[in-house]
Amino acid sequence: MKSTLFLIFSAAVWAQSAPPASVPDLPPDTVIATYGDNQKLTAGELKSFVAAMPPNMQQNALRDRKAFVQQFVMMHRLSEMAEKGKLDQRSPTKESLSFNRMYILMNAQLHEVLEGISIPQTEAQGFYNQSKNRFKQVKVKAIYIRYSSDAADAAKEPKPLTEAEAQIKIAGLRAALLRGEDFVKLVKENSEDQTSAARDGDFGTMRSTDNLPDAIRNGIFALKAGEVSSPVKQPNGFYLFRAEEINAQPFTEVQEEIVNELRQTHFKKWMDDITGGLNLKIQDESF
């Protein structure tokens, strides 16, 4: 027979392949079990206990609710025994209890403050209005000229361009565009980015928050509407970008991001104020 102590909160008790479970929706005063001298364990008591557990422990516990109830009762009994034996007043248990109480209360306070921070829409809108450049987006068309330095590609037909040849070609295309040549026409005749070429060069709408290579980011976001970039080198080719439209993401798209950032800003200020008010002075620098 397995040791009861071994079973307490042991992951081996619950089958890991079982589907996620939840606490049955029962009236809080429903008696789930009785134990000891007719002590009662109610659905409300058990549900509150489960809610305080870490999510992974909740799922493990609820995969076998009967085993969990047995272990809950065992925990209750053993903790009672520990208190009667005044183990909570002995080291290191005393200090562990003190630390965990302080730690839990600290996190409860931080959570209470953070959840209590409300950002008025006027503040979020004001932040957006002052930071529109941060939410800049550019709709672009692109021409891509590929090159290869792989010796194995040299035997292929058609033979790919070398980097130097591709650089000359992309420079020529840019010169043609500056003379007024039609961008879409040059895309169809030259671009080797099949995806954008099939859409007349439409490369998409790039946002300042997108994860882009620095060269592409700098090339695109330096443009004014209608301008063509200088050739932008990438590991296997050169791009030319033309800015079709430049605007800012709508406020509704970034409102949640702004609110979260402002909440963190307010929270940091609150933390800075608390830290500043500690009046902490180290008395023994040798420590």
C-alpha positions in Angstrom: 0.0 0.0 0.0 1.4 3.4 -1.0 2.2 5.9 1.8 -0.5 8.5 2.3 2.2 11.1 2.6 3.5 10.2 -0.8 0.1 10.7 -2.3 -0.4 14.3 -1.0 -0.2 16.6 -4.1 1.8 14.0 -6.0 1.3 14.4 -9.7 1.5 10.6 -9.9 -2.0 10.4 -8.4 -3.6 12.2 -11.4 -3.5 10.8 -15.0 -1.7 13.4 -17.1 -3.5 12.3 -20.2 -6.9 13.1 -18.8 -8.7 16.2 -20.2 -8.8 19.5 -18.3 -11.4 19.5 -15.5 -13.3 22.1 -13.5 -15.1 22.4 -10.2 -18.7 21.1 -10.5 -21.2 24.0 -10.3 -22.9 23.0 -7.1 -24.5 25.2 -4.4 -21.8 26.4 -2.0 -23.4 24.7 1.0 -23.5 21.3 -0.7 -21.7 18.8 1.6 -19.1 17.0 -0.5 -17.8 14.8 2.3 -17.6 14.4 6.1 -14.6 13.5 8.1 -13.3 13.2 11.7 -15.9 14.1 14.3 -18.6 14.8 11.7 -16.8 17.7 10.2 -18.2 18.8 6.8 -16.4 19.7 3.7 -18.7 21.9 1.5 -18.5 22.7 -2.3 -18.0 26.3 -1.5 -15.0 25.6 0.8 -13.4 23.3 -1.7 -14.0 25.7 -4.6 -12.4 28.6 -2.7 -9.4 26.4 -1.8 -9.0 25.3 -5.5 -9.2 28.9 -6.7 -6.2 29.8 -4.5 -4.0 27.1 -6.0 -1.7 27.6 -9.0 -3.4 26.7 -12.3 -1.3 23.6 -13.0 -2.1 22.3 -9.5 -5.8 23.0 -10.0 -5.9 20.9 -13.2 -3.9 18.1 -11.6 -6.2 18.1 -8.6 -9.5 18.1 -10.5 -8.6 15.3 -12.8 -9.4 12.9 -9.9 -11.7 14.8 -7.6 -12.2 11.9 -5.2 -8.4 11.6 -4.7 -8.1 15.3 -4.3 -10.9 15.4 -1.6 -9.1 12.7 0.3 -5.8 14.6 0.1 -7.5 17.9 1.1 -8.8 16.2 4.3 -5.4 14.7 4.9 -3.7 18.2 4.6 -6.3 19.6 7.0 -5.7 16.9 9.5 -1.9 17.1 9.3 -1.9 20.9 9.6 -4.1 20.7 12.7 -1.7 18.2 14.2 1.2 20.6 13.4 -0.5 23.5 15.1 -1.3 21.4 18.2 2.3 20.4 18.3 3.2 24.2 18.0 5.3 23.4 14.9 4.3 26.8 13.6 6.3 28.4 16.4 9.5 26.5 15.7 12.3 27.4 13.3 12.4 27.1 10.3 8.7 26.6 10.0 7.9 29.8 11.8 10.1 31.8 9.5 8.8 30.0 6.4 5.2 30.9 7.4 6.2 34.5 8.0 7.9 34.8 4.7 5.1 33.2 2.7 2.5 35.3 4.5 4.5 38.5 3.7 5.1 37.3 0.1 1.4 36.5 -0.6 0.2 39.8 1.0 2.8 41.7 -1.0 1.5 40.2 -4.3 -2.1 40.8 -3.3 -1.3 44.5 -2.7 0.5 44.8 -6.0 -2.4 43.1 -7.8 -4.9 45.3 -6.0 -3.1 48.5 -7.0 -2.6 47.5 -10.6 -6.2 46.3 -11.1 -7.4 49.5 -9.5 -5.7 51.7 -12.1 -8.3 53.0 -14.5 -7.2 54.9 -17.6 -9.8 57.4 -18.9 -10.3 57.3 -22.6 -9.3 61.0 -22.8 -5.9 60.2 -21.4 -5.4 57.3 -23.8 -6.6 59.4 -26.7 -4.2 62.2 -25.7 -1.3 59.8 -25.6 -2.3 58.6 -29.1 -2.5 62.1 -30.5 1.0 63.0 -29.1 2.6 59.7 -30.3 1.1 59.2 -33.7 4.5 58.8 -35.3 5.0 55.7 -33.1 1.9 54.2 -34.7 2.9 55.1 -38.2 2.1 52.6 -41.0 3.1 52.6 -44.6 1.5 50.8 -47.4 4.2 49.9 -49.9 4.8 48.3 -53.2 8.1 46.5 -53.9 10.4 45.3 -56.6 12.8 42.5 -55.7 15.9 41.4 -57.6 17.5 38.2 -56.4 21.2 37.4 -56.5 23.2 34.3 -55.5 26.8 33.6 -54.5 26.2 29.9 -54.3 28.5 28.1 -56.8 25.9 25.4 -57.3 23.4 28.0 -58.6 25.8 29.0 -61.3 25.0 25.9 -63.3 21.3 26.6 -63.2 19.3 28.0 -66.1 18.4 30.8 -66.1 21.7 31.6 -64.4 21.0 33.8 -61.3 22.6 37.2 -61.1 25.6 37.8 -59.0 25.4 40.4 -56.2 27.2 43.0 -58.4 24.9 42.3 -61.4 21.8 42.6 -59.2 23.0 45.8 -57.7 23.5 47.3 -61.2 20.0 46.1 -62.3 18.2 47.5 -59.2 20.0 50.8 -59.6 18.8 50.9 -63.2 15.2 50.2 -62.2 15.3 53.0 -59.6 16.6 55.4 -62.2 13.8 54.4 -64.5 11.2 55.0 -61.8 12.7 58.4 -61.1 12.3 59.2 -64.8 8.6 58.4 -64.5 8.4 54.7 -65.6 5.3 52.9 -64.4 6.1 51.0 -61.1 3.6 48.1 -61.7 4.9 47.6 -65.2 8.5 47.2 -63.9 7.2 44.9 -61.2 5.6 42.6 -63.7 8.7 42.6 -65.9 11.4 42.3 -63.3 10.3 41.5 -59.7 11.3 38.1 -58.4 9.2 38.2 -55.2 6.4 36.1 -56.6 3.9 36.8 -53.8 4.0 40.6 -54.2 4.5 40.5 -58.0 1.2 38.6 -58.3 -0.4 41.6 -56.6 1.1 44.3 -58.8 3.9 44.7 -56.3 1.8 45.2 -53.2 4.1 44.3 -50.3 1.6 45.0 -47.5 1.2 47.6 -44.9 4.2 47.9 -42.6 3.7 49.2 -39.0 6.4 50.8 -36.9 5.8 48.1 -34.3 6.4 45.2 -36.8 9.4 43.0 -36.4 11.3 44.0 -39.6 15.0 43.9 -40.6 16.6 47.2 -39.8 17.5 48.0 -43.4 13.9 47.4 -44.5 12.5 49.4 -41.6 14.8 52.3 -42.2 14.2 52.2 -46.0 10.4 52.2 -45.7 9.8 54.6 -42.8 12.1 57.3 -44.3 9.8 57.6 -47.3 7.2 60.2 -48.0 4.0 59.2 -49.9 4.9 58.4 -53.6 8.7 58.3 -52.9 10.9 55.3 -54.0 13.5 54.1 -51.7 17.2 53.6 -52.4 18.1 49.9 -53.0 17.7 47.9 -49.8 20.1 45.0 -49.6 19.0 41.8 -48.0 20.9 38.5 -47.7 19.8 37.2 -51.1 18.6 40.2 -53.0 17.8 43.9 -53.3 14.5 45.6 -52.8 13.0 48.9 -54.1 10.1 50.2 -52.1 7.5 52.8 -53.0 5.3 54.3 -50.3 1.7 54.3 -51.5 -0.1 55.5 -48.4 1.2 56.8 -45.1 -1.0 57.2 -42.0 -1.3 56.1 -38.4 -3.0 53.0 -37.1 -6.5 53.9 -36.0 -6.9 54.6 -32.3 -9.3 51.7 -31.9 -6.5 49.3 -33.1 -4.0 50.4 -30.5 -6.2 51.5 -27.7 -5.7 48.4 -25.6 -1.9 48.6 -26.1 -1.9 52.2 -25.0 -4.1 51.6 -22.0 -1.9 48.8 -20.8 1.2 50.9 -21.2 -0.3 53.8 -19.3 -1.4 51.5 -16.6 2.2 50.2 -16.3 3.4 53.9 -16.2 1.0 54.8 -13.4 1.9 51.6 -11.6 5.7 52.3 -11.9 5.1 55.8 -10.5 3.2 54.4 -7.5 6.1 51.9 -6.9 8.6 54.7 -7.2 6.6 56.7 -4.6 6.5 53.7 -2.3 10.3 53.1 -2.7 11.0 56.8 -2.2 9.0 56.8 1.0 10.9 53.9 2.6 13.5 56.2 4.0 15.9 53.2 3.9 19.4 53.8 5.4 22.0 51.1 5.4 23.7 51.3 8.8 26.3 48.6 8.3 27.9 48.7 4.9 30.0 45.6 5.6 26.8 43.6 5.3 
